[in-house]
Amino acid sequence: MKTDVLIAGSGCSGLYAALNLPKDKKTLIVTKSDVESSDSFLAQGGICVLKDEDDYESYFEDTMKAGHYENDKESVDIMIRSSREVIDDLTGYGVDFKKDEEGGFVYTREGGHSTQRILFHEDMTGREITSKLLDRVRELPNVSIYENTKLLDIYEKDNRCYGAVARFEDGHVESIEADFVMLATGGVGGLYKHSTNFKHLTGDALAIAVRHGIDLQNVDYVQIHPTTLYTDKEEERSFLISESVRGEGAKLYNADMERFVDELLPRDILTSKIKEQMDKDHTEHVWEDLRVIPEEEVKYHFPNIVRHCMEAGYDVTKECIPVVPAQHYFMGGIKVDHKSRTSMECLYAIGETACNGVHGKNRLASNSLLESLVFAKRAAKDIVEKYPALINDATREKSAELADGLDMEQYADQKAISKAYHKMVRERLGGFFIVAAADNTIETK
Ligand SMILES: Cc1cc2nc3c(=O)[nH]c(=O)nc-3n(C[C@H](O)[C@H](O)[C@H](O)COP(=O)(O)OP(=O)(O)OC[C@H]3O[C@@H](n4cnc5c(N)ncnc54)[C@H](O)[C@@H]3O)c2cc1C
């Protein structure tokens, strides 16, 4: 198989990259599951935006503070400065954010934010954004999407990527010659017992990076979300009780139904406080009270949460719900520069798989959709600029020659590859520990 650009992953970063590549470039998207099974579809709370110039300092400071000031300042600046452009693109694609009666955007707030600056669509912002991106990508004649197709490896020579190897839906394994490869394979939650992520998100691109000596960064920075619905049943993934519920006033209670914490602390600190309280109470969860939010507001703003809790046996308008922390987001990843270039030529990493340092040690709520989109667009732009200098007949011949020489036997045992990849990533995730606060370690096994 041959393509100009290969994108692995069909979450918001992969789709938006495809939309920003030139229409005369053949683009192939391979995605491990079906196109709707990405964390991008699950995002509930919203997407941050610089709502006006007066908010720049405060937005910058909130992001840095949440990240324990380990953030890459230039990445943060780029993300904030590019946010309006991205929102304009999204609304241009048909994304519908909540508006007031005059047609102006309505902003909400989440933990760690000192003001309202988050755009949302009910509590299904990710679905609204990603389904519209998908609709627009499907209209593009230059883009093909292969579902249930897994990126197994890339192939390279002298630290330059020339293509990849994938297992297709019917089980056959094939090389894909490509001028550029973009890794957009999302997070690592599938490697955890309790996670809000899809189970098939197992950091495959990270394992591939390790195999080829591509630089990684902050791989032990994993975010635990403080509030997911507690259940004693074995679940595909933990159901998130969005931070914006607390932003709208929901309270947290201990076993005696007393408040024990400021609900709007940054995620990592709140998580450690909840864990401390659970240890003190010898319980497996704490309680969250949504009844303090006006009933109409809860039903209007959070219909998905209301419905899911009802299905699980809880009427949030009448009773508290049990909540517990779970793995949620991966701040680390494949090290990239401000144009999403990895340490290997012609190889890019975008979205949660990549680490440009924007989140530092801990991500500020609703910064990840934005960061994924901002840096996916920058990657696509860089590819456009790089084409004339890097791609010619000789590089394409080389790609074909290397593909011909690949030992495809090494990909025959799928189970063994997955096992080896999971092990490689797990080892680097620091044994499933996250340092939540200076003096506190939370085990998430
Ligand atoms: C429950 C939940 C709620 C969230 N809420 C918010 C929010 O309100 N605001 C916010 O900003 N962020 C939120 N996030 C985080 C945000 O959704 C993600 O960080 C973001 O969507 C990541 O996008 P992505 O494109 O990098 O990856 P994803 O959307 O996860 O997509 C990854 C893609 O890669 C594919 N893939 C994986 N491995 C392979 C492989 N080997 N070969 C081929 N394809 C592969 C997957 O199938 C998938 O299509 C939330 C996350 C979760 C889980």
The ligand as a Gaussian input file, in Angstrom:
#p B3LYP/6-31G(d) Opt

LIG

0 1
 C      -14.307000      10.282000      29.739000
 C      -13.396000      11.353000      29.231000
 C      -13.784000      12.688000      29.311000
 C      -12.938000      13.699000      28.846000
 N      -13.366000      14.992000      28.892000
 C      -12.594000      15.957000      28.362000
 C      -13.056000      17.302000      28.303000
 O      -14.159000      17.617000      28.725000
 N      -12.239000      18.238000      27.740000
 C      -11.003000      17.934000      27.247000
 O      -10.306000      18.831000      26.762000
 N      -10.555000      16.656000      27.275000
 C      -11.317000      15.667000      27.805000
 N      -10.861000      14.390000      27.821000
 C       -9.564000      14.082000      27.216000
 C       -9.680000      14.094000      25.692000
 O      -10.890000      13.493000      25.310000
 C       -8.516000      13.355000      25.052000
 O       -7.309000      13.746000      25.601000
 C       -8.474000      13.641000      23.554000
 O       -9.732000      13.377000      22.988000
 C       -7.398000      12.813000      22.903000
 O       -7.570000      12.858000      21.511000
 P       -6.611000      12.001000      20.611000
 O       -6.970000      12.291000      19.209000
 O       -5.215000      12.186000      21.027000
 O       -6.940000      10.471000      21.013000
 P       -8.295000       9.610000      20.997000
 O       -9.485000      10.440000      20.783000
 O       -8.270000       8.731000      22.182000
 O       -8.084000       8.725000      19.708000
 C       -7.084000       7.754000      19.634000
 C       -7.299000       6.987000      18.357000
 O       -6.179000       6.144000      18.128000
 C       -6.632000       4.864000      17.728000
 N       -5.568000       3.901000      18.020000
 C       -5.037000       3.529000      19.200000
 N       -4.049000       2.648000      19.000000
 C       -3.944000       2.460000      17.659000
 C       -3.121000       1.657000      16.817000
 N       -2.188000       0.834000      17.310000
 N       -3.335000       1.699000      15.475000
 C       -4.298000       2.513000      14.932000
 N       -5.094000       3.276000      15.683000
 C       -4.903000       3.266000      17.025000
 C       -7.919000       4.671000      18.517000
 O       -8.716000       3.660000      17.983000
 C       -8.510000       6.063000      18.382000
 O       -9.171000       6.197000      17.149000
 C      -11.681000      13.364000      28.298000
 C      -11.293000      12.023000      28.231000
 C      -12.130000      11.028000      28.688000
 C      -11.687000       9.608000      28.603000

